[in-house]
Amino acid sequence: MPKADQKRSFYGWTVVVVGFFVYGFGIGPGYYSWGFFAPEVIAELDLSRQQVGSIFGAFTLTFALAGPLAALAFRRFGVRTTVTLGALLAALGFGLVSRADSVVELYLCYSLIGGIGIGLSSAFAAQTLAVFWFKRYRALAIAIMMLGAAVVGGMVTPVDAIILRLWGWRFAWVLIAGISVLVALISAVFIRDRPEHLGQHPDGREPEEDVSAHAEGSASPSLEIGAEAKTAIAPKWTALEALRTPQFAILTLTSMANIVPWRVLSVHGRLHFEDLGFTTTVAAAILGVRVGVSAVGRLSGSLGDIFSPTKVMAVSLLINGIGLGGLLFADTPTLAYSCVVFLGVGYGAAYISEPVMFAHFFGRNAFVGTSGVRLVVTGIAGYAAPTLAGAAADRTGTYSHTIAVLAVACLVASATIFFCRRPDPPGDSLQDQPRVITM
């Protein structure tokens, strides 16, 4: 295919737009609505805050544990088929939530069925598509796809407040199930797994013969990202080799420091702000701003195409920690809005930096395996944290102690990742690798 024709017809950016829609509407309504409807679910079904947190934690754990299953399904059936089936499964689970009358049914419908569906069809799939379709603009592609959850999620709680007032929380879950069916249809029609399937190459560019030949001994393109994309040879890692490095542990713990506070506030945020004296409408607006502002952070995460992604991650976690610390004193709407702006920007940029760092450290070939394990580990933490936060609030009547611990964890992770360096690829000496200038 001539280069000029390939540039005009490069399908990767269509995949990005589809990923934006699929990820945003696939996960946003189900993820952010649970915590918003928590007070009504607690009142109607006589649940505790710990149970509400545990159900949400089990949901996030399930879609994390589905990561390895998704990785196998991507290889066996392809991303498009896996996402389509996952979205249909999520629709089934969310539809059943509207009819649930006990905590057991909520665990089964929301946490298990909905969680598996989301695990097969959301973040992991979008990140994998970006890694497969892009090299030079990988961070930008991931940022745009992940932006979908921020844009859609920012609208979820204000819309939920209207639905709650007019029809109630059960009808909302029927609507959420319908949205998941639409996501499945869009996925089946428009997703394409790899550029090679259309006779194209990552970024819509012909591979550079000298770099790809050295890196893999074939016509495969270089796999680097970030500031080093133009100068360095792709790291030649297998997933098993990468999992044995201390850098993998550091990157995974750093991801936990970013994800866990977001999940705790997603399920307990309305309860926390109403404990502080805010009305339901104001709490909904604050939480909507938190998610909406994360769009700015997610776009900022594309700076990983220019600067070292570990530095971008470090700054993001610092901002996140400041926002969390401010929530300890957020007794006015102005201060609460200010804090969630910091949280949104910091979380969004760090969320984009997570997959960029893993691809940057270990390359394209190891991405699916390392990301699957990372999602499982962070999922376990994501289950425990909301459960423990709810238990602490049941016992003490406040979320302040939990928020303080999470703020400190963000600051410690920020300092740690700032000094983390990419490991040398196995079997390569330093002189075999071009010297890189990080920023």
SULLINMO-V138316 format. One record per helix or strand of 2 or more residues. SS is the DSSP state (~ for helix, > for strand). FROM is the first residue (numbers start at 0). LEN is the number of residues. If there is no record, write none. Layout:
SS:FROM:LEN
SS:FROM:LEN
//
This chain:
~:2:7
~:11:25
~:37:8
~:48:29
~:78:19
~:102:19
~:122:11
~:137:29
~:168:22
~:194:4
~:201:3
~:208:8
~:225:3
~:238:5
~:245:30
~:279:26
~:308:19
~:332:30
~:366:30
~:399:19
~:429:3
//
